[in-house]
Amino acid sequence: MAPPTSPTGPSTDPSTCPAAAARIEVVDLTASYHGRPAVAGVNLKIEPRQVTALIGPSGSGKSTLLRCMNSMHLTVPGAGVTGSVLLDDVDIYTAKISPVEIRQRVGMVFQRPTPFPTMSIRDNVLAGLHLGRRLGRGSHDDLVEQALVRAGLWHEVKDRLKAPGGRLSGGQQQRLCIARALAVEPEILLMDEPCSALDPSATLTVEDLIKEIKQTYTVVIVTHNLQQAARVADTTAFLTVPAAGEPGRLVEVGPTERIFSTPRQQATEDYITGKAG
């Protein structure tokens, strides 16, 4: 049986969350499409058990940078990467690490909820498991419960695990996708605008979840919502496009409170205050 849980959200007892948060370091990274850089010269450290927000105007390369952190960028035809992404000091682009292993260690949640609509809630959670991993039915049941508990969804769906995932509300579907990502016990969770398709109530629920899971996981979130970044992030990185036709650049990174109150770069202040965007 899964360990006792809170009726309002996932347990924060480390024994219920076996994953170990990892560190990411991006070193002189340039990511391109068909030879044209989308983001260039990025150096950024992502600390474990923190939420790091990537903010900036559209076209600044936030989502591209995020996808470089688990090599998903290279799944796009014509995409290229130079520089390094170090996952606990191992470069995912030069070491002999399979994409499957990388994405087990670095999970991802997308902008719009992507459950398998006709697949049951239970099977949606299990869908992210590595094909070679064999567990008995009882172990699967425990894993499903624990993942849904961590995603703050268990008490809402525990009596209808065989119902199609597509019947859930938008906010519940997004938390189901988070549960699916957590079921493989990643060390890092990447979230690309995870609340942009949700209503305000569902957004606050997911934000509360992000605050909970950072106690065990390293979380990186792309968001256009500055208030959201201020609410959930420990560290904020601001990217912008210096001029039309140029790649996105990392302008400034630091503690979220400082970035929003006393930014060190004029471009950051202009974006935060709405003078530019």
Summary of the structure (lengths in Angstrom):
residues: 277
radius of gyration: 18.6
end to end distance: 50.0
largest distance: 57.1
contacts: 906
relative contact order: 0.19
helix: 34%
strand: 25%
